[in-house]
Amino acid sequence: MFINNIDPVLLNLGPFEVRYYGLVYAIGFLCVYWFLHHSIKKGRLGINENQLDTYMIFVILGSILGARLFEVLIYNFGYYMNNPSDIIRIWDGGMSYHGGIIGCVLVTYLFAKKHKVKFYEFADLIALPACLFLAIGKLANYTNSELYGKATTVNWCVVFQRVDDVCRHPVQIYESISLFIIFGILLYGYLCRIKHASRKSPDGGLFWTFMLLYSITRFIITFFRDEPLTLGLNVGQWASLVLMGLSIYFLWKLGKNSQKK
């Protein structure tokens, strides 16, 4: 058994607080920026640095807005209707992965269309740092004592003292480990693509592989979460099933199109 009594506030700077949760988001978006900037320098992304700066502003706004709206409207609508002032308190956590993905994909699609860049060219490059971002982000959920698991007696169970005295599955750690593994798979695929450019996998392959692998692991691990169910599954699992189906369809379509070439 482990005790989680971590203070979610890293630093107090007068009236301002620096929280692990916010720090992870800042580092995550910086990693995305650095990776895309590096890709531009290597000629792997058809936009310039000024366009990248504009894109990052919109993708940050789109991701955060999408993640928060999905959390408010889908996951905890009743709570936020009774506590509307808490809607803007994103520093306390409560950001939906699925909503963030929708926001990010929508901004990327519109930006790619405007600047005449292939959407999948963007999406494949974003998948890698985004996966790492999420892996670290799950650790921030752990420090926030949110998205915890069901009560259990396993040896590695955790008591989240800011919640109650019940020993629970550290689901945040499970998800973080799975995402680090997925990141390793994507990194291997990305390096193979660079090394064997003549046998390049179809554009979109990395993106939809990421979507598929995380949907599968998220669906399985969420069985250990302490969340209400609808028809035997929770909202995140239903969303994961939809995303899983889309991923399989588009991977099949990409493979079929590549065989025709």
N, C-alpha and C positions, 0 to 999 in steps of 0.2 A: 504493500500500500504506500502511496505517495500523497503528500499534501501540497496543494497549489494555493499558496498565499502570496503570489506575486502581485506587487502593486503595478497596475497597468500604466501608471504615470512614470515615465523614465526620469524627467526633469521638471522642476517647477521654476519658471522664470517670471516671478512677479505674478501678474494676473493670467499669464499664459502657461499652458501645460504642454510638454512634449511627451506624447504617448507612444508606446511601442506600435500600436495599431496604425497611427498616422505615419510614423517613421517607415514602416514597411511599405505603405502606399507610395511614399516619396521615393524610397530606394527602388521600388518596383518600376515606377514610371521612368526613373533615370536609367535603369537597365534597358528598358525598351528603347529609349532614345539613343543610348550609346550603341546598341546593336544595330538599329536602323541606320544610324549615322555611319557606322563601320561598313554596312552593306552598300550604302551610297558610294563611299570611297572605293569600294571594290567593284563597282559597276553592277551590283546585283539588284538594285532598286532604281527605277527610272524617274526619280524626282530629285530636286536639288535641296540644299540645306535649309533655305528659307521656307520652302514648301513643307519640309519636315517639321520645322518649328510650328508652323500653322497647324499641321496635322496633330501634333502632340497636344496642343491646347484643346482641340476639339475632342480628341480621343480620351483625354483625362476627364473632361466634362461629361462626355457621353457615357463613359464607363461608370463613373461615380453616380450620375443621375439614374442610369438604368439599374444599377445594383440597388440603389436606395428605393426607387419606385417599386421594384419587384418585391423587395422586402416589406414595404409598407402595404402595398395593394394585395399581394398574394399570400405572404407568410403570416403577417401579424396585423391584418386590417383592423380587427376589433380593438386591439391595444392602442394603435395609433389614432383611431377615431376618438377614443376616450382620453388620449394624451397627445393632442396635436402638436404641442410645443416640442415634443421629443423627436418629431420627424426630422428636424435639422441637426439633431445631435449625432452626427455620423461618427464622431470621435469615440462614442461609446460602443461602437460596433453595429452590427445589423446591416450587412451588405451582402446581397444575394449574388452568388456566382453566376447563375443563369441570366439574371438581369444585367449584370456587368458584361457578359458575353454578348447579349443582344445589343446593348449600347455601343460596344466596341465594334462589332461587326457592321452595324448600321452606319456608323461614322466612317469606317474604313471603306465600305462599299460606295458611299456617296463621294468621298474624297477621291477614290481611285477612278470613278466615273468622270468626275470633273477634270482631273488631270490626265485622263486617257492612259491610265496604268492598269494592268491586269489586276483584278481583285485578288486572285490567288497568289500573285507575286508578292503582294503585301501580306496576305494572311499566313502564308508559309513562314515568312520571316518573323512575324509577330508571335506565332505559336511557341517558339522556343523560349524567349524571355518571359512570355506570359505564363508559361507552365512553371518556370522557376519562381516567378512572382507569387503565384498561387501557393506553391509549396511553402514558401516563407510566410505567406499570409495566414496559413492555417496555424502556424506557431503563434502568430499574433492573436488569433482567436483563443488559443490556449491561455495566453497571458491575460486576456480579457474575461476569462472564465465564461465563455459563451459557446453555443453549439456543442454542449457537452453530451455525453452518452448516457445510456440507461444504467441503473444500479446493477452492480455485479460484485462477485467475490474473487475475481481473478487476481493473481499476485501483483499485477501491475496497475491495479485500479487506482484512481485518483480522487481525493476529496477536494472539491472546489469550495474552499471556505467562504468565498464571497457569495455562494449560492445556498449551500446547506452542509450537513455533516454526512451525507451519503457518499459511499465510495462508488465511483462511476467509471465506465469505459472512457479512456482519453481519446475520443473519436477524432479530435483535431490532430493528434499525433499520427493516428492511423492514416488519415487523409494526406498529411504532409509527407509521410514515408512513401505512399503510393504515387504522389506527384513527383517526388524526387526520382523515383524509378522511371516514371513516364518521361521525365526530362532527359534521363540518360538514353532512353530509346530514341527520342526525337533528335538528340544531339548526334547519336550514331548515324541516324538517317540523313541528317543535314551534312555531316562530314563526308559521308559516302557520296552524296549528291555533288559536293564540291570536287571530290577526288575523281569521280567518274562522270565528268560533265557530258561525255559523249553518250552515256547511258542514263541520262537524267530521268528521274521518276517524274510522272505528270505533275504539273502545277496543281496545288491544292491537296496533294497527298499528305504532306506533313500536318496541315491544318486539320483535315478530317480524321487523321489518325489520332491526333491529340484529342479531338472531340469524342471520338469513339472510346478510347482507352479511359479517359477520365469519366465519361458517362457510366461505363461499366463498373469501375471501382467506386464511384460515388454511389451508384445504385446499391451495391453490395454493402458498403460500409455504413450507409445510412440506416440499415436495419438495426444498428447498435445505438442510434441517436435517440434521445428522449424527446420525441416530437409526436403530435397528434396524427392519426391516420385517417385517410379517406379511401374507402374501399380496399382496405388492407395495406395501403402504401401511403407515404406522406407526400407532400407537394413536390419536394425535391426529387423524389424517386419517379413520380409521374413525368416531371420535366426531363429527367435523365433518360427515361424510356423514349420520349419523343426525339430527343437529341441523338440517342443511340440509333434509332431507326433512320433518321436523316443522314447520319454519318455512314451507315452501311450502304444506303442508297447511293450517296454521292461518291463513295470510294468505288463502288461497283461501276458507276457511270464513268468515272475517271479512267478506271482500268479498261473498260470497254472502248472508250474513245482512243486511248493510247495504242490499243491493238490495231486500230484501223489505220494508224499513221505508218 
